[in-house]
Amino acid sequence: MALTADDVRDYLGAQPGGPIVMEQVEKALQAAEQRVAARIMAQPDPRPGVIDQAVTMFAARLYRRRNSVGGFEGFGDLGLARVPSLDPDIEDLLMQYLKYEFA
């Protein structure tokens, strides 16, 4: 089953018709699909659920990052927090499928 922008919206916890820009969610999903496909050895058929979960998480992360200039998010009285470039949960889900290149 192919992932949809609605899957990402649901993962983000947003309600249909709520304050979420579905066009941006779709773009984030496309970017996440391309990025994950480029990083794994081959697309298994059928695609395992862990890869779908990683793509969903990455798309949600990209959607949330659209408002975090330079990788920083504001947390009110707590100040700024840096958003790391790699999510360890996504990396863990993809670990067995990643391709490694040696120079």
C-alpha positions as CSV (number, residue, x, y, z in Angstrom):
1,M,0.0,0.0,0.0
2,A,1.4,3.4,-1.0
3,L,1.7,6.1,1.6
4,T,-0.4,9.2,1.2
5,A,-0.3,12.7,2.5
6,D,-3.3,11.7,4.7
7,D,-1.1,9.1,6.4
8,V,1.5,11.8,7.2
9,R,-1.3,14.2,8.4
10,D,-2.6,11.5,10.7
11,Y,0.9,10.8,12.0
12,L,1.3,14.6,12.8
13,G,-2.0,14.3,14.8
14,A,-3.8,16.9,12.7
15,Q,-7.5,16.6,11.9
16,P,-8.9,16.7,8.4
17,G,-9.6,20.3,7.5
18,G,-7.4,21.5,10.3
19,P,-4.6,24.0,10.2
20,I,-2.3,21.9,8.0
21,V,-1.2,22.7,4.5
22,M,-1.8,19.4,2.6
23,E,0.2,20.6,-0.4
24,Q,3.2,21.0,1.8
25,V,2.6,17.6,3.4
26,E,2.5,16.1,-0.1
27,K,5.8,17.7,-1.0
28,A,7.4,16.5,2.2
29,L,6.2,13.0,1.5
30,Q,7.6,13.0,-2.0
31,A,11.0,14.3,-0.7
32,A,11.0,11.7,2.1
33,E,10.2,8.9,-0.4
34,Q,13.0,10.0,-2.7
35,R,15.5,10.4,0.1
36,V,14.8,7.0,1.7
37,A,14.9,5.3,-1.7
38,A,18.3,6.8,-2.4
39,R,19.6,5.5,0.9
40,I,18.5,1.9,0.9
41,M,20.0,-1.0,-1.0
42,A,17.0,-1.9,-3.0
43,Q,13.2,-1.5,-2.7
44,P,12.0,-4.8,-1.3
45,D,8.7,-6.0,-2.8
46,P,6.5,-5.8,-0.9
47,R,8.0,-2.9,1.0
48,P,8.3,-3.7,4.8
49,G,6.3,-1.7,7.2
50,V,9.4,-0.4,8.9
51,I,10.4,1.4,5.7
52,D,6.9,2.9,5.4
53,Q,7.1,4.0,9.1
54,A,10.5,5.6,8.4
55,V,9.2,7.5,5.3
56,T,6.2,8.7,7.3
57,M,8.3,9.9,10.2
58,F,10.8,11.6,7.8
59,A,8.0,13.3,5.9
60,A,6.5,14.6,9.1
61,R,9.9,15.8,10.2
62,L,10.3,17.7,6.9
63,Y,6.9,19.2,7.2
64,R,7.6,20.5,10.7
65,R,11.0,21.8,9.6
66,R,9.5,24.2,7.1
67,N,9.2,26.8,9.9
68,S,12.5,26.1,11.6
69,V,15.1,28.4,10.0
70,G,18.6,27.0,10.2
71,G,17.4,23.9,12.0
72,F,16.2,25.7,15.2
73,E,12.8,25.5,16.8
74,G,11.5,27.9,19.4
75,F,10.0,26.6,22.7
76,G,8.6,29.7,24.3
77,D,10.3,30.3,27.7
78,L,12.8,27.5,27.1
79,G,14.5,29.3,24.3
80,L,15.7,27.7,21.1
81,A,16.4,24.0,20.5
82,R,18.4,22.7,17.6
83,V,16.8,20.0,15.4
84,P,19.5,17.4,14.6
85,S,20.0,16.6,11.0
86,L,19.5,12.9,11.5
87,D,16.7,11.3,13.6
88,P,18.0,8.3,15.5
89,D,14.6,6.6,15.4
90,I,14.4,6.8,11.6
91,E,18.0,5.6,11.3
92,D,17.3,2.7,13.5
93,L,14.2,1.7,11.4
94,L,16.3,1.8,8.2
95,M,19.5,0.3,9.6
96,Q,19.2,-3.1,8.0
97,Y,18.3,-1.7,4.6
98,L,20.9,1.0,4.3
99,K,23.5,0.8,1.6
100,Y,27.1,1.6,2.6
101,E,29.7,3.1,0.3
102,F,33.4,2.8,0.8
103,A,36.0,5.0,-0.8
